[in-house]
C-alpha cells in the first residue's frame, strides 16, 4: 500500500507566520544565517501507528445532559504525534510506517488530510488502537488493542523505506514501538548507525532496549523521560543527581546530547560541554500526555533549521509545555510555540 498526501505550508487552522516587528530578545530564529532552510524536511519512523478513539463530554457548566458525549477519531501513536507537531512547526514531514487491516486502512485515510507524506509498508497483522474516555479529570483507557509483531519481510521493507527516505531528509526522528515486541531493538540500532555513518542528524526518542541499542550508535540527540531512564536500568533513581549521572555517562560513551524530560520539573540537557536545564513559565496541564513527543518534534525541527542543540531544546520545551494545555496530543500552533520559546532559558548547572 502506498499512501501519499500533499504537504502544505501549515496545518488547517494554524496561525500564519508572525509579522516581523523588529528584533526580539532571546528569540528562536527560523534559520541560522547561512544555515539550513526555514522549512526543513523531517523523516519520522513510526513503527506502530494507532487508531485513537476519544470519548469527550461538555464541561460541567455547558448544560449538556451527562449521557451525551462527543466521539472523536484520530490517527495516533508516538511517531504520528511527533510528525503532527513537526508539521505544525512548519516542517515538511514524511512518515515511514506499516499499515494493514481494518484499523490500518482507517488510519491511512485520515492521514491523507494531515499534510504529511506517508511511505507505507504493508502490514499483514494489522494496526492496533486505543479507546480513551476524556470525561474525567484524566485520560482513562477504556480498551487497548495492541498490534502484532512485524514479520521478517515487513521489517525488511520498513528498514529499506526508512533508509532511503531519511537519506533525502534534513533530520531523521526515530520513535519507538508500542508494545516494544512489535519491532526488535536491533532495528533501531541499525538505522541510527547507518544514518550517522552517512552524516545525517538523528534524533531518537526511545525507551528500554531500543534506547540502549540506539545509544550505542551515537545519535545526535537521545531523549528519554526520567521514568524511562530508570526503567531501562540506566539510572538508579529518578532524582536529579542520578538522572544527571546517567545522562553524562551516555554522552561520554558517544551520544551527542541527552535530553531528559522530568514531568513538571525542568528538562535536563547534557552535552560534552556540560549540563543545563530548560527553565520556563509553569503551566497548568490539561492532559499531560503528548508533551514528550511534542518536545522531540520541536528539537528535530530546530536542528533541521540549523539551530544549535540548546536553541532546539528551547523550541522543543515550548512545544511540550503548550501541548499539555490542550486536549489534542501532538497539537499546537507555530506562532504561539515560537513566542513561548522566547520565555524559556537554558541555565547551566553546577
N, C-alpha and C positions, 0 to 999 in steps of 0.2 A: 504494500500500500504506500502510495506517495502522495502526501497531502501538502500543498504549498499555498500559503496565504500571503497576500500582498503586505508589504511592510510600509507603513505610513510614518509620517513625521512625529505624530503624537497620538496616544490612545484617545478614543472617543471621550469627550467631556473634559480632556486635560486642559490645563491653563496654557495659553500661549507663552512663548519666551518673554521674560520681563523686558521692558524698555530700559535701556541704559540711562541711568540718571546721574552718572558720574562715578568716581571711584568709591568703593565700599571697603571699609576696613576688614581685613581678615577673610575676604570672600573666597569661595572656591571657584576658580575660573573654569570656563568651558574647555579651555585648551591651554597648554603651556606654549609660549611663543616658540615657534619653530618645531613644535611637537606634533602629537597625534591629532587626528581630525576631531571636530566637535561631535560628530556622530560616529563613535567607534562601533565596530562590528564585534558583537559578543556571541560566542558559541557556548551553549549550555547543554551539558549532558544531564538528561533527566531519565534515569533508569526505570522509574515507576510513576508514570502519570496516573492520576486517580480521578474518579468522578466523585465530586463532593456535593452532597445534598444537605441543605441547611433549612431548618425549621425556625422561623422567626416570628415574633409577635409584636404588637404595638407596645409602646411604653405605657406605664400604668395610668397615665393621665389622658391617654388617647381616646378613651370611651369605647374602644372596640370590645366586643364580647370575648371572654377569656378562651372560648373554644375555637376562635378564629385564628388562623395562622397564615403566614406567607411562606411559600415553598420556593427555594432558590436552588438552581443547578449551576455548578461551576466546574471547570477543569481545575484540578489541584495536584498536590504533591510538591515536594520541596523544589525540584527543578523548575516546574512551571511557575511557582510563586516567585522564584528568583528571576525567571525570564520576564514575568509580568512587570515586576518593578523596574527591571533594566529598560524595558520599553517606555515606561512612564518617565524615566530619566533621559530619554531621547536617544537611546542606542538602537542600532539595527541589530535585531536578535534572531539567531537561528537556534532551534531546539532539536537535538538528536535523541530520539526516544522510541520505545516499542509500543505498538498499538495493535489490539486484537480483541475479538469477542464483542459482545453486546455493548459493554461499557466503553471499550476502546473506540468503537465507531462513534458513540455519542461524544466522547472527549474530543476526538479529531474534528467532528463537525463544529463544536463550539469554538475550538481554537482557530477555525477559519475566519473568525471575525475579530481576533485578538491582535492583529498586526504583527504576527510572528511568522517566520518562515520555518516550516516543520519538515524535517527529514526523518521520515518514519520507517521503522523496521517492523516487518510482520511478526506478530506475537501469537503463537498458537494457543497459549494458555489463557490469554485474555487479561485485561487490566482489572484492577481492584477498585474499591471505593469506600467512602465513609458516609454515614448519615449523622449529622450533628444537630443537637437541639440548642438553640441560642436564646431560649426564652427565660432562662435563669440568669444568675449573676455570672456564670462561667459557661464555657463551651462544653456541653455534655455529649459524649459519644453514645449514640443510640445503637448503631450497628457498624461493623467493620468487616469488609470482605477483602482479605489480603490476596495479592496476586501470586501466582506460582512462579517458580524459578525459571529463568530463561534457559532454553536448551542450548547445546553447543553451537548449532548453526545460527541461532538468534544472537548469541553473544558475539560470534564472528562478524555477523552483519552489523551489529551495533558498533563494534570496535572500528571497523573499516569506515563506517559512516562518520563517526566522531573524528577519526584521524584526518580524513580528507577535508572535512568542513573546518575543523579547528586550524588547520594549516593556512586557511584562507581568511582567518579572523584575526582581530587585534588581541583578544584575550579569550582563553578557554576557562569556563567555570565548571568545575566537577562537583556534582551533588550526589548524595547517597541514595541507596535503595531502601525502600520500606515495604516489607521487612528486609533485613540485611541478606537473607538467604536467597533473594532473587538474583543477585549478581555477586560473584566471588570477589574477595578483597584484591586478589591479584590483578583483576581487570583495572582497578583504579591506579594501582602502582604502575602498570604498563603504560597507561595512557599519559600519566604525568611524566614518566621517563621519556617517552617518545616525543612529546611536545616540548619538553625542556631541552632535549638534545637538538631540536630544530630551532631553538631560540625563541619560542613562543611563551609569553607570560601565562602562568596558570594560577588561578585562584581556586582552592579546594575548600569545601565546606562539608566535612565528613565526620564520622564517629566510629568508635570501636576498631575492628580490624582494618576497615577501609582507610581510616585516618592514619593508622600506623603504616600501612603499605604505601600510602601517598607520601607521608613524611619522609620515608627512606629515599624517595626520588627527588626531594628538594624542590617543592613547588615555591613560587614566588611568595604566595600568601597561603597559610593554612589557618582557617577559622574554626574554632571549636567553642562550645559553651563550657562553663565551669563544671557542669554535671557530666558532660561528655569526656572531659579530661580525666575526671575521677573514675568514671565507668570503664574507660579504656585502660586503666592502670598506669596512666602517665603522670598523674598527680595523686599524692597520698590523701590529701584532704582538699576541701573547697575554700579554704581561707586564702587570703591574698598571697602570703608568703609561699604556700605550697603551689598555687597556680603559677605564680611568677617563676618559681624554680623549674617547674615542668616546662613552661614555655621557653625559658632560657636554655634548657638542655636541648630542646628540639631545634632551636636556632643555631646553637653551637654545632649540632650534627648536620646542618646544611639547609634547613628551612629558611627561606628568605626573610619572612616576617610571620610572627604568630599573633593572631588576634583572638583574645579570649573574652567572649561576652559573658556578663555576670548578672543577668536579670536586671534588677533595679540599680545595681552598682555600676560605676563607670567601667567600660570595657578596657582591657589591658592591651597594649601594643608593645610587642617585644621585637627588636631588630638587633643586628650586630652592634649598633651604636648605643643601645641602652633600652630601658623600659620606661614607658609612659602610660598615661591613661586618658581616655576621651571624656571630658567633663562638659556637661551642658545643662540646660534647664531641665528640671524634674517635671515629668508629665504624668497625669493620672491615666493608667491603662484601661481601655475599654475591653480589649481582647489581647492578651499577652502573646498569643501565638502569631508567628509570622515575622516578628521583629528581627530574628537572626537571619532569616532568608533575605529580608529587605536590606539588611546591613551588608550581606555578601554581595548583593546586586550593586549597591552603591560603591563598594570597594572596587569591583570589577569595572564598572563604568568609569570611575575616577582614574584607574590605571590605564584604561583604554583611551582616555582623554589626554594622557601624558602627565598626570599629576604624580607627585611623589607619594609614597605609601601613607605618610601622615595625613596629607590632604584627602587622599582617597578614603582613609578611615573616617575622617570628619564627615565626608559626604555619606558614607555608609551608616555612621551613627545617627545622622539626621534622618535618613530614610527609615531606620529601625525604630527610632523614637516616635516619629509621626505615625508609623504604621499601627502602633499599639493604641492610638487614639481613634482607630477606625475598626469597623467590623470586618472589612474585606481583607483577607490575607494577601500579602504581596501587592497592596494597592497604595497609591499616593499620587500627589501632584508635584510635578517637577519644580515649579516656581516656589511652592511652599517649602519643599525639601531643601532647595539651594539657599533660600533665605534663612532657614533654620540652621543650616550648616555654618553660617556666619557666627552663630552663638555657641558653637562647640569649639573648645580649645583642646589641644594635645599638651598635657602637662607632664614634664619629666618627673620621674620618681627617684628618690634617693636609693 
